Amino acid sequence: MADSVRVDRWLWAVRGFKTRAQANDACTKGRVRINGEVCKPASKLRVGDRVEARRKDSTIVYEVVELLEKRVGAARADEARVDHSPPSPSRAEPHAFEVVVPTRDRGAGRPTKKDRRQMQRFRQGE
């Protein structure tokens, strides 16, 4: 067994990214770090390294336990890494982005001047 593996292959193998091309692209754009250092897709990864990767919706932080070059099942992927990722906002607070929209009763007619001013204050955040 090899003592190192490419970081893009490992991220794909442990299901950090859906495709190897996405993992490669993230490395190329500087969104992946090994032990705090920005890395290229061909950078070698060893057991014990800490990998941080930014995706469009979250950041993942993994510690390498086992080196994998081929994509494996989810259960095996969990054994090959230790997840130190911070909880994403959607998981921590399920209603964090809920927006309250004022509604008017159907058939209430056109808003009065007072109603329009209230709506304007609401939109401006007063």
N, CA, C and O atoms as CSV, one atom per row, in Angstrom:
chain,resi,resn,atom,element,x,y,z
A,1,MET,N,N,0.833,-1.186,0.000
A,1,MET,CA,C,0.000,0.000,0.000
A,1,MET,C,C,0.874,1.244,0.000
A,1,MET,O,O,1.916,1.276,0.655
A,2,ALA,N,N,0.458,2.253,-0.723
A,2,ALA,CA,C,1.234,3.482,-0.848
A,2,ALA,C,C,1.212,4.260,0.471
A,2,ALA,O,O,0.268,4.151,1.254
A,3,ASP,N,N,2.275,5.049,0.702
A,3,ASP,CA,C,2.329,5.851,1.914
A,3,ASP,C,C,1.755,7.250,1.705
A,3,ASP,O,O,1.671,8.027,2.656
A,4,SER,N,N,1.358,7.583,0.474
A,4,SER,CA,C,0.719,8.865,0.186
A,4,SER,C,C,-0.214,8.711,-1.010
A,4,SER,O,O,-0.093,7.773,-1.799
A,5,VAL,N,N,-1.152,9.659,-1.126
A,5,VAL,CA,C,-2.118,9.644,-2.214
A,5,VAL,C,C,-2.444,11.089,-2.578
A,5,VAL,O,O,-2.324,11.991,-1.750
A,6,ARG,N,N,-2.855,11.296,-3.817
A,6,ARG,CA,C,-3.207,12.649,-4.265
A,6,ARG,C,C,-4.420,13.157,-3.480
A,6,ARG,O,O,-5.351,12.400,-3.207
A,7,VAL,N,N,-4.401,14.430,-3.124
A,7,VAL,CA,C,-5.484,14.983,-2.310
A,7,VAL,C,C,-6.813,14.997,-3.065
A,7,VAL,O,O,-7.858,14.762,-2.459
A,8,ASP,N,N,-6.798,15.267,-4.371
A,8,ASP,CA,C,-8.064,15.294,-5.109
A,8,ASP,C,C,-8.688,13.900,-5.183
A,8,ASP,O,O,-9.908,13.762,-5.099
A,9,ARG,N,N,-7.863,12.877,-5.339
A,9,ARG,CA,C,-8.378,11.497,-5.378
A,9,ARG,C,C,-8.939,11.091,-4.024
A,9,ARG,O,O,-9.981,10.440,-3.954
A,10,TRP,N,N,-8.259,11.469,-2.950
A,10,TRP,CA,C,-8.717,11.100,-1.615
A,10,TRP,C,C,-10.033,11.781,-1.274
A,10,TRP,O,O,-10.942,11.143,-0.742
A,11,LEU,N,N,-10.146,13.085,-1.578
A,11,LEU,CA,C,-11.408,13.796,-1.298
A,11,LEU,C,C,-12.573,13.176,-2.055
A,11,LEU,O,O,-13.682,13.087,-1.527
A,12,TRP,N,N,-12.330,12.756,-3.270
A,12,TRP,CA,C,-13.373,12.093,-4.046
A,12,TRP,C,C,-13.678,10.709,-3.463
A,12,TRP,O,O,-14.841,10.314,-3.380
A,13,ALA,N,N,-12.643,9.980,-3.062
A,13,ALA,CA,C,-12.812,8.620,-2.553
A,13,ALA,C,C,-13.594,8.580,-1.241
A,13,ALA,O,O,-14.369,7.650,-1.014
A,14,VAL,N,N,-13.400,9.573,-0.379
A,14,VAL,CA,C,-14.116,9.584,0.906
A,14,VAL,C,C,-15.399,10.396,0.837
A,14,VAL,O,O,-15.982,10.744,1.864
A,15,ARG,N,N,-15.830,10.691,-0.376
A,15,ARG,CA,C,-17.103,11.353,-0.641
A,15,ARG,C,C,-17.171,12.800,-0.139
A,15,ARG,O,O,-18.231,13.275,0.269
A,16,GLY,N,N,-16.038,13.486,-0.176
A,16,GLY,CA,C,-16.026,14.912,0.135
A,16,GLY,C,C,-16.609,15.711,-1.017
A,16,GLY,O,O,-17.211,16.764,-0.806
A,17,PHE,N,N,-16.430,15.204,-2.250
A,17,PHE,CA,C,-16.993,15.807,-3.454
A,17,PHE,C,C,-17.652,14.717,-4.273
A,17,PHE,O,O,-17.254,13.554,-4.199
A,18,LYS,N,N,-18.658,15.083,-5.056
A,18,LYS,CA,C,-19.389,14.089,-5.842
A,18,LYS,C,C,-18.558,13.522,-6.980
A,18,LYS,O,O,-18.679,12.342,-7.307
A,19,THR,N,N,-17.718,14.349,-7.588
A,19,THR,CA,C,-16.887,13.876,-8.691
A,19,THR,C,C,-15.432,14.251,-8.435
A,19,THR,O,O,-15.132,15.165,-7.667
A,20,ARG,N,N,-14.547,13.529,-9.090
A,20,ARG,CA,C,-13.134,13.842,-8.946
A,20,ARG,C,C,-12.828,15.187,-9.607
A,20,ARG,O,O,-11.952,15.924,-9.154
A,21,ALA,N,N,-13.546,15.494,-10.666
A,21,ALA,CA,C,-13.351,16.776,-11.341
A,21,ALA,C,C,-13.680,17.940,-10.408
A,21,ALA,O,O,-12.993,18.961,-10.431
A,22,GLN,N,N,-14.723,17.798,-9.587
A,22,GLN,CA,C,-15.057,18.854,-8.627
A,22,GLN,C,C,-13.965,18.999,-7.571
A,22,GLN,O,O,-13.625,20.115,-7.179
A,23,ALA,N,N,-13.421,17.886,-7.112
A,23,ALA,CA,C,-12.335,17.928,-6.136
A,23,ALA,C,C,-11.098,18.578,-6.744
A,23,ALA,O,O,-10.431,19.386,-6.098
A,24,ASN,N,N,-10.799,18.222,-7.983
A,24,ASN,CA,C,-9.662,18.796,-8.692
A,24,ASN,C,C,-9.849,20.299,-8.869
A,24,ASN,O,O,-8.915,21.074,-8.661
A,25,ASP,N,N,-11.048,20.707,-9.249
A,25,ASP,CA,C,-11.359,22.122,-9.461
A,25,ASP,C,C,-11.214,22.914,-8.159
A,25,ASP,O,O,-10.676,24.021,-8.162
A,26,ALA,N,N,-11.690,22.352,-7.057
A,26,ALA,CA,C,-11.577,23.031,-5.761
A,26,ALA,C,C,-10.114,23.226,-5.387
A,26,ALA,O,O,-9.741,24.280,-4.872
A,27,CYS,N,N,-9.289,22.226,-5.639
A,27,CYS,CA,C,-7.852,22.357,-5.352
A,27,CYS,C,C,-7.211,23.427,-6.229
A,27,CYS,O,O,-6.412,24.234,-5.754
A,28,THR,N,N,-7.566,23.428,-7.504
A,28,THR,CA,C,-6.998,24.386,-8.447
A,28,THR,C,C,-7.359,25.822,-8.065
A,28,THR,O,O,-6.549,26.734,-8.234
A,29,LYS,N,N,-8.566,26.021,-7.552
A,29,LYS,CA,C,-9.028,27.359,-7.179
A,29,LYS,C,C,-8.574,27.778,-5.786
A,29,LYS,O,O,-8.932,28.864,-5.329
A,30,GLY,N,N,-7.797,26.947,-5.103
A,30,GLY,CA,C,-7.262,27.312,-3.789
A,30,GLY,C,C,-8.243,27.139,-2.654
A,30,GLY,O,O,-8.091,27.781,-1.615
A,31,ARG,N,N,-9.243,26.298,-2.815
A,31,ARG,CA,C,-10.251,26.098,-1.778
A,31,ARG,C,C,-9.941,24.915,-0.867
A,31,ARG,O,O,-10.701,24.628,0.058
A,32,VAL,N,N,-8.839,24.235,-1.123
A,32,VAL,CA,C,-8.466,23.074,-0.311
A,32,VAL,C,C,-7.115,23.356,0.345
A,32,VAL,O,O,-6.191,23.861,-0.292
A,33,ARG,N,N,-7.022,23.015,1.637
A,33,ARG,CA,C,-5.780,23.204,2.385
A,33,ARG,C,C,-5.404,21.905,3.075
A,33,ARG,O,O,-6.265,21.178,3.570
A,34,ILE,N,N,-4.118,21.625,3.103
A,34,ILE,CA,C,-3.585,20.490,3.856
A,34,ILE,C,C,-2.750,21.065,4.980
A,34,ILE,O,O,-1.764,21.759,4.733
A,35,ASN,N,N,-3.137,20.784,6.214
A,35,ASN,CA,C,-2.444,21.306,7.402
A,35,ASN,C,C,-2.267,22.821,7.323
A,35,ASN,O,O,-1.220,23.343,7.706
A,36,GLY,N,N,-3.275,23.525,6.833
A,36,GLY,CA,C,-3.254,24.990,6.771
A,36,GLY,C,C,-2.603,25.574,5.542
A,36,GLY,O,O,-2.634,26.791,5.363
A,37,GLU,N,N,-2.010,24.757,4.684
A,37,GLU,CA,C,-1.331,25.233,3.478
A,37,GLU,C,C,-2.199,24.971,2.253
A,37,GLU,O,O,-2.744,23.878,2.099
A,38,VAL,N,N,-2.330,25.968,1.383
A,38,VAL,CA,C,-3.063,25.786,0.133
A,38,VAL,C,C,-2.335,24.746,-0.705
A,38,VAL,O,O,-1.105,24.742,-0.762
A,39,CYS,N,N,-3.086,23.865,-1.354
A,39,CYS,CA,C,-2.447,22.777,-2.084
A,39,CYS,C,C,-2.954,22.684,-3.511
A,39,CYS,O,O,-3.993,23.242,-3.866
A,40,LYS,N,N,-2.193,21.965,-4.313
A,40,LYS,CA,C,-2.570,21.677,-5.696
A,40,LYS,C,C,-3.234,20.306,-5.723
A,40,LYS,O,O,-3.124,19.559,-4.751
A,41,PRO,N,N,-3.926,19.950,-6.821
A,41,PRO,CA,C,-4.596,18.646,-6.882
A,41,PRO,C,C,-3.651,17.455,-6.712
A,41,PRO,O,O,-4.055,16.421,-6.181
A,42,ALA,N,N,-2.413,17.585,-7.152
A,42,ALA,CA,C,-1.472,16.469,-7.084
A,42,ALA,C,C,-0.685,16.435,-5.776
A,42,ALA,O,O,0.208,15.602,-5.625
A,43,SER,N,N,-0.994,17.316,-4.833
A,43,SER,CA,C,-0.288,17.312,-3.559
A,43,SER,C,C,-0.510,15.984,-2.849
A,43,SER,O,O,-1.605,15.422,-2.881
A,44,LYS,N,N,0.534,15.497,-2.216
A,44,LYS,CA,C,0.462,14.193,-1.554
A,44,LYS,C,C,-0.120,14.343,-0.152
A,44,LYS,O,O,0.178,15.288,0.578
A,45,LEU,N,N,-0.948,13.385,0.185
A,45,LEU,CA,C,-1.643,13.356,1.465
A,45,LEU,C,C,-1.159,12.135,2.239
A,45,LEU,O,O,-1.023,11.054,1.666
A,46,ARG,N,N,-0.897,12.299,3.541
A,46,ARG,CA,C,-0.426,11.192,4.362
A,46,ARG,C,C,-1.389,10.993,5.548
A,46,ARG,O,O,-2.198,11.868,5.854
A,47,VAL,N,N,-1.291,9.865,6.187
A,47,VAL,CA,C,-2.131,9.578,7.351
A,47,VAL,C,C,-1.805,10.591,8.445
A,47,VAL,O,O,-0.635,10.853,8.726
A,48,GLY,N,N,-2.837,11.156,9.056
A,48,GLY,CA,C,-2.662,12.144,10.115
A,48,GLY,C,C,-2.795,13.571,9.639
A,48,GLY,O,O,-2.903,14.479,10.463
A,49,ASP,N,N,-2.791,13.805,8.327
A,49,ASP,CA,C,-2.950,15.164,7.799
A,49,ASP,C,C,-4.368,15.663,8.030
A,49,ASP,O,O,-5.313,14.882,8.142
A,50,ARG,N,N,-4.491,16.973,8.099
A,50,ARG,CA,C,-5.803,17.612,8.264
A,50,ARG,C,C,-6.141,18.337,6.966
A,50,ARG,O,O,-5.377,19.185,6.505
A,51,VAL,N,N,-7.282,18.004,6.383
A,51,VAL,CA,C,-7.703,18.565,5.099
A,51,VAL,C,C,-8.920,19.452,5.319
A,51,VAL,O,O,-9.915,19.024,5.905
A,52,GLU,N,N,-8.833,20.702,4.841
A,52,GLU,CA,C,-9.960,21.635,4.910
A,52,GLU,C,C,-10.358,21.976,3.485
A,52,GLU,O,O,-9.512,22.343,2.670
A,53,ALA,N,N,-11.653,21.856,3.180
A,53,ALA,CA,C,-12.135,22.159,1.832
A,53,ALA,C,C,-13.388,23.006,1.938
A,53,ALA,O,O,-14.306,22.690,2.694
A,54,ARG,N,N,-13.415,24.093,1.167
A,54,ARG,CA,C,-14.603,24.952,1.117
A,54,ARG,C,C,-15.447,24.541,-0.075
A,54,ARG,O,O,-14.961,24.475,-1.205
A,55,ARG,N,N,-16.714,24.267,0.188
A,55,ARG,CA,C,-17.665,24.005,-0.880
A,55,ARG,C,C,-18.597,25.198,-0.948
A,55,ARG,O,O,-18.494,26.116,-0.134
A,56,LYS,N,N,-19.506,25.193,-1.912
A,56,LYS,CA,C,-20.344,26.376,-2.089
A,56,LYS,C,C,-21.236,26.661,-0.887
A,56,LYS,O,O,-21.568,27.818,-0.629
A,57,ASP,N,N,-21.630,25.622,-0.147
A,57,ASP,CA,C,-22.553,25.838,0.960
A,57,ASP,C,C,-21.954,25.596,2.338
A,57,ASP,O,O,-22.587,25.924,3.342
A,58,SER,N,N,-20.760,25.034,2.417
A,58,SER,CA,C,-20.191,24.712,3.721
A,58,SER,C,C,-18.683,24.496,3.625
A,58,SER,O,O,-18.093,24.537,2.545
A,59,THR,N,N,-18.091,24.267,4.778
A,59,THR,CA,C,-16.671,23.929,4.861
A,59,THR,C,C,-16.558,22.555,5.498
A,59,THR,O,O,-17.209,22.274,6.504
A,60,ILE,N,N,-15.731,21.702,4.911
A,60,ILE,CA,C,-15.508,20.391,5.494
A,60,ILE,C,C,-14.079,20.315,6.011
A,60,ILE,O,O,-13.150,20.812,5.373
A,61,VAL,N,N,-13.912,19.696,7.163
A,61,VAL,CA,C,-12.596,19.526,7.773
A,61,VAL,C,C,-12.466,18.052,8.140
A,61,VAL,O,O,-13.218,17.539,8.969
A,62,TYR,N,N,-11.500,17.378,7.513
A,62,TYR,CA,C,-11.296,15.950,7.734
A,62,TYR,C,C,-9.883,15.701,8.223
A,62,TYR,O,O,-8.949,16.412,7.851
A,63,GLU,N,N,-9.735,14.683,9.062
A,63,GLU,CA,C,-8.426,14.184,9.441
A,63,GLU,C,C,-8.266,12.830,8.763
A,63,GLU,O,O,-9.157,11.984,8.847
A,64,VAL,N,N,-7.143,12.621,8.097
A,64,VAL,CA,C,-6.914,11.404,7.327
A,64,VAL,C,C,-6.554,10.256,8.268
A,64,VAL,O,O,-5.596,10.343,9.036
A,65,VAL,N,N,-7.345,9.170,8.192
A,65,VAL,CA,C,-7.080,7.972,8.980
A,65,VAL,C,C,-6.548,6.864,8.084
A,65,VAL,O,O,-5.677,6.089,8.479
A,66,GLU,N,N,-7.094,6.802,6.858
A,66,GLU,CA,C,-6.697,5.766,5.910
A,66,GLU,C,C,-6.591,6.381,4.521
A,66,GLU,O,O,-7.402,7.230,4.153
A,67,LEU,N,N,-5.602,5.958,3.757
A,67,LEU,CA,C,-5.418,6.465,2.406
A,67,LEU,C,C,-6.218,5.607,1.423
A,67,LEU,O,O,-6.075,4.385,1.394
A,68,LEU,N,N,-7.056,6.258,0.624
A,68,LEU,CA,C,-7.871,5.564,-0.368
A,68,LEU,C,C,-7.661,6.209,-1.724
A,68,LEU,O,O,-7.588,7.434,-1.831
A,69,GLU,N,N,-7.564,5.390,-2.756
A,69,GLU,CA,C,-7.457,5.923,-4.112
A,69,GLU,C,C,-8.710,5.675,-4.920
A,69,GLU,O,O,-8.960,6.365,-5.908
A,70,LYS,N,N,-9.503,4.696,-4.511
A,70,LYS,CA,C,-10.739,4.369,-5.221
A,70,LYS,C,C,-11.927,4.768,-4.359
A,70,LYS,O,O,-11.855,4.730,-3.130
A,71,ARG,N,N,-13.014,5.149,-5.007
A,71,ARG,CA,C,-14.226,5.536,-4.295
A,71,ARG,C,C,-14.814,4.309,-3.603
A,71,ARG,O,O,-14.906,3.231,-4.189
A,72,VAL,N,N,-15.210,4.498,-2.342
A,72,VAL,CA,C,-15.730,3.389,-1.547
A,72,VAL,C,C,-17.120,3.748,-1.020
A,72,VAL,O,O,-17.587,4.874,-1.192
A,73,GLY,N,N,-17.757,2.803,-0.396
A,73,GLY,CA,C,-19.078,3.020,0.174
A,73,GLY,C,C,-19.039,4.015,1.326
A,73,GLY,O,O,-17.975,4.322,1.862
A,74,ALA,N,N,-20.208,4.512,1.695
A,74,ALA,CA,C,-20.291,5.540,2.726
A,74,ALA,C,C,-19.772,5.048,4.072
A,74,ALA,O,O,-19.094,5.789,4.784
A,75,ALA,N,N,-20.086,3.803,4.425
A,75,ALA,CA,C,-19.627,3.267,5.706
A,75,ALA,C,C,-18.102,3.173,5.741
A,75,ALA,O,O,-17.481,3.510,6.749
A,76,ARG,N,N,-17.511,2.724,4.660
A,76,ARG,CA,C,-16.048,2.608,4.581
A,76,ARG,C,C,-15.402,3.996,4.538
A,76,ARG,O,O,-14.323,4.197,5.096
A,77,ALA,N,N,-16.056,4.943,3.881
A,77,ALA,CA,C,-15.516,6.302,3.818
A,77,ALA,C,C,-15.485,6.935,5.208
A,77,ALA,O,O,-14.561,7.683,5.527
A,78,ASP,N,N,-16.490,6.639,6.038
A,78,ASP,CA,C,-16.508,7.166,7.403
A,78,ASP,C,C,-15.347,6.625,8.232
A,78,ASP,O,O,-14.847,7.310,9.124
A,79,GLU,N,N,-14.922,5.412,7.943
A,79,GLU,CA,C,-13.797,4.818,8.664
A,79,GLU,C,C,-12.460,5.402,8.218
A,79,GLU,O,O,-11.485,5.356,8.967
A,80,ALA,N,N,-12.406,5.945,7.016
A,80,ALA,CA,C,-11.150,6.450,6.469
A,80,ALA,C,C,-10.860,7.892,6.866
A,80,ALA,O,O,-9.797,8.424,6.548
A,81,ARG,N,N,-11.791,8.519,7.553
A,81,ARG,CA,C,-11.608,9.922,7.939
A,81,ARG,C,C,-12.276,10.202,9.271
A,81,ARG,O,O,-13.187,9.488,9.688
A,82,VAL,N,N,-11.807,11.262,9.938
A,82,VAL,CA,C,-12.451,11.767,11.144
A,82,VAL,C,C,-12.985,13.144,10.779
A,82,VAL,O,O,-12.230,14.012,10.342
A,83,ASP,N,N,-14.270,13.339,10.955
A,83,ASP,CA,C,-14.920,14.581,10.542
A,83,ASP,C,C,-14.859,15.618,11.664
A,83,ASP,O,O,-15.419,15.410,12.740
A,84,HIS,N,N,-14.177,16.733,11.405
A,84,HIS,CA,C,-14.086,17.850,12.349
A,84,HIS,C,C,-14.826,19.072,11.810
A,84,HIS,O,O,-14.567,20.192,12.250
A,85,SER,N,N,-15.732,18.872,10.874
A,85,SER,CA,C,-16.426,19.974,10.212
A,85,SER,C,C,-17.335,20.712,11.178
A,85,SER,O,O,-18.012,20.091,11.998
A,86,PRO,N,N,-17.354,22.047,11.083
A,86,PRO,CA,C,-18.306,22.805,11.897
A,86,PRO,C,C,-19.715,22.570,11.357
A,86,PRO,O,O,-19.880,22.325,10.162
A,87,PRO,N,N,-20.725,22.639,12.209
A,87,PRO,CA,C,-22.088,22.426,11.712
A,87,PRO,C,C,-22.486,23.546,10.759
A,87,PRO,O,O,-22.185,24.717,10.993
A,88,SER,N,N,-23.164,23.167,9.685
A,88,SER,CA,C,-23.603,24.180,8.730
A,88,SER,C,C,-24.799,24.924,9.325
A,88,SER,O,O,-25.498,24.372,10.176
A,89,PRO,N,N,-25.049,26.156,8.900
A,89,PRO,CA,C,-26.156,26.931,9.460
A,89,PRO,C,C,-27.510,26.233,9.286
A,89,PRO,O,O,-28.385,26.358,10.143
A,90,SER,N,N,-27.685,25.509,8.191
A,90,SER,CA,C,-28.968,24.862,7.961
A,90,SER,C,C,-29.182,23.707,8.933
A,90,SER,O,O,-30.322,23.421,9.301
A,91,ARG,N,N,-28.106,23.032,9.359
A,91,ARG,CA,C,-28.253,21.937,10.314
A,91,ARG,C,C,-28.387,22.459,11.738
A,91,ARG,O,O,-29.135,21.888,12.532
A,92,ALA,N,N,-27.680,23.530,12.077
A,92,ALA,CA,C,-27.686,24.039,13.441
A,92,ALA,C,C,-29.027,24.678,13.790
A,92,ALA,O,O,-29.585,24.397,14.851
A,93,GLU,N,N,-29.538,25.514,12.930
A,93,GLU,CA,C,-30.803,26.196,13.161
A,93,GLU,C,C,-31.692,25.967,11.953
A,93,GLU,O,O,-31.489,26.600,10.917
A,94,PRO,N,N,-32.666,25.081,12.057
A,94,PRO,CA,C,-33.473,24.758,10.881
A,94,PRO,C,C,-34.287,25.932,10.341
A,94,PRO,O,O,-34.618,25.959,9.156
A,95,HIS,N,N,-34.607,26.892,11.186
A,95,HIS,CA,C,-35.427,28.020,10.723
A,95,HIS,C,C,-34.643,29.331,10.741
A,95,HIS,O,O,-35.221,30.402,10.922
A,96,ALA,N,N,-33.330,29.242,10.554
A,96,ALA,CA,C,-32.483,30.430,10.640
A,96,ALA,C,C,-32.761,31.422,9.527
A,96,ALA,O,O,-32.599,32.626,9.726
A,97,PHE,N,N,-33.181,30.942,8.349
A,97,PHE,CA,C,-33.359,31.834,7.217
A,97,PHE,C,C,-34.830,32.047,6.869
A,97,PHE,O,O,-35.153,32.486,5.765
A,98,GLU,N,N,-35.705,31.742,7.796
A,98,GLU,CA,C,-37.129,31.906,7.533
A,98,GLU,C,C,-37.459,33.391,7.492
A,98,GLU,O,O,-37.095,34.140,8.398
A,99,VAL,N,N,-38.140,33.806,6.453
A,99,VAL,CA,C,-38.497,35.203,6.269
A,99,VAL,C,C,-39.979,35.366,6.547
A,99,VAL,O,O,-40.805,34.617,6.025
A,100,VAL,N,N,-40.310,36.348,7.370
A,100,VAL,CA,C,-41.700,36.624,7.675
A,100,VAL,C,C,-42.222,37.617,6.646
A,100,VAL,O,O,-41.682,38.714,6.503
A,101,VAL,N,N,-43.262,37.231,5.939
A,101,VAL,CA,C,-43.840,38.080,4.916
A,101,VAL,C,C,-45.231,38.498,5.376
A,101,VAL,O,O,-46.078,37.643,5.633
A,102,PRO,N,N,-45.477,39.802,5.483
A,102,PRO,CA,C,-46.817,40.229,5.897
A,102,PRO,C,C,-47.839,39.891,4.816
A,102,PRO,O,O,-47.572,40.041,3.623
A,103,THR,N,N,-48.996,39.437,5.245
A,103,THR,CA,C,-50.043,39.086,4.293
A,103,THR,C,C,-51.300,39.888,4.585
A,103,THR,O,O,-51.536,40.333,5.708
A,104,ARG,N,N,-52.082,40.055,3.560
A,104,ARG,CA,C,-53.366,40.747,3.701
A,104,ARG,C,C,-54.465,39.738,3.426
A,104,ARG,O,O,-54.302,38.819,2.625
A,105,ASP,N,N,-55.572,39.926,4.099
A,105,ASP,CA,C,-56.710,39.048,3.873
A,105,ASP,C,C,-57.221,39.220,2.460
A,105,ASP,O,O,-57.259,40.327,1.922
A,106,ARG,N,N,-57.614,38.102,1.869
A,106,ARG,CA,C,-58.164,38.144,0.523
A,106,ARG,C,C,-59.466,38.944,0.543
A,106,ARG,O,O,-60.322,38.746,1.406
A,107,GLY,N,N,-59.593,39.833,-0.406
A,107,GLY,CA,C,-60.799,40.661,-0.496
A,107,GLY,C,C,-60.754,41.882,0.401
A,107,GLY,O,O,-61.757,42.584,0.536
A,108,ALA,N,N,-59.611,42.150,1.019
A,108,ALA,CA,C,-59.498,43.307,1.913
A,108,ALA,C,C,-59.391,44.597,1.116
A,108,ALA,O,O,-59.438,45.688,1.684
A,109,GLY,N,N,-59.247,44.476,-0.191
A,109,GLY,CA,C,-59.176,45.669,-1.024
A,109,GLY,C,C,-57.785,46.241,-1.097
A,109,GLY,O,O,-56.802,45.643,-0.660
A,110,ARG,N,N,-57.746,47.407,-1.661
A,110,ARG,CA,C,-56.469,48.085,-1.852
A,110,ARG,C,C,-55.939,48.576,-0.506
A,110,ARG,O,O,-56.717,49.010,0.343
A,111,PRO,N,N,-54.585,48.508,-0.300
A,111,PRO,CA,C,-54.038,48.980,0.980
A,111,PRO,C,C,-54.293,50.481,1.170
A,111,PRO,O,O,-54.236,51.262,0.221
A,112,THR,N,N,-54.571,50.855,2.402
A,112,THR,CA,C,-54.752,52.262,2.721
A,112,THR,C,C,-53.385,52.925,2.822
A,112,THR,O,O,-52.351,52.259,2.772
A,113,LYS,N,N,-53.396,54.226,2.964
A,113,LYS,CA,C,-52.145,54.963,3.089
A,113,LYS,C,C,-51.374,54.491,4.327
A,113,LYS,O,O,-50.151,54.352,4.294
A,114,LYS,N,N,-52.103,54.250,5.409
A,114,LYS,CA,C,-51.488,53.752,6.634
A,114,LYS,C,C,-50.856,52.376,6.408
A,114,LYS,O,O,-49.742,52.121,6.867
A,115,ASP,N,N,-51.567,51.486,5.699
A,115,ASP,CA,C,-51.036,50.159,5.388
A,115,ASP,C,C,-49.770,50.260,4.545
A,115,ASP,O,O,-48.799,49.547,4.797
A,116,ARG,N,N,-49.774,51.136,3.553
A,116,ARG,CA,C,-48.609,51.288,2.690
A,116,ARG,C,C,-47.402,51.779,3.483
A,116,ARG,O,O,-46.280,51.325,3.259
A,117,ARG,N,N,-47.635,52.712,4.413
A,117,ARG,CA,C,-46.532,53.211,5.242
A,117,ARG,C,C,-45.979,52.111,6.142
A,117,ARG,O,O,-44.767,52.020,6.338
A,118,GLN,N,N,-46.861,51.277,6.690
A,118,GLN,CA,C,-46.406,50.159,7.517
A,118,GLN,C,C,-45.570,49.175,6.693
A,118,GLN,O,O,-44.537,48.686,7.150
A,119,MET,N,N,-46.029,48.897,5.482
A,119,MET,CA,C,-45.281,47.983,4.616
A,119,MET,C,C,-43.924,48.580,4.248
A,119,MET,O,O,-42.927,47.861,4.185
A,120,GLN,N,N,-43.882,49.881,4.007
A,120,GLN,CA,C,-42.642,50.527,3.641
A,120,GLN,C,C,-41.648,50.484,4.827
A,120,GLN,O,O,-40.458,50.229,4.640
A,121,ARG,N,N,-42.166,50.739,6.055
A,121,ARG,CA,C,-41.297,50.663,7.225
A,121,ARG,C,C,-40.773,49.233,7.423
A,121,ARG,O,O,-39.615,49.041,7.793
A,122,PHE,N,N,-41.617,48.249,7.181
A,122,PHE,CA,C,-41.203,46.853,7.320
A,122,PHE,C,C,-40.090,46.513,6.341
A,122,PHE,O,O,-39.115,45.857,6.708
A,123,ARG,N,N,-40.232,46.954,5.104
A,123,ARG,CA,C,-39.229,46.657,4.066
A,123,ARG,C,C,-37.912,47.333,4.367
A,123,ARG,O,O,-36.855,46.786,4.052
A,124,GLN,N,N,-37.947,48.515,4.973
A,124,GLN,CA,C,-36.721,49.251,5.277
A,124,GLN,C,C,-36.074,48.781,6.580
A,124,GLN,O,O,-34.962,49.190,6.913
A,125,GLY,N,N,-36.776,47.929,7.305
A,125,GLY,CA,C,-36.194,47.376,8.527
A,125,GLY,C,C,-36.323,48.252,9.746
A,125,GLY,O,O,-35.516,48.140,10.669
A,126,GLU,N,N,-37.289,49.100,9.779
A,126,GLU,CA,C,-37.462,49.970,10.955
A,126,GLU,C,C,-38.182,49.258,12.056
A,126,GLU,O,O,-38.414,49.836,13.118
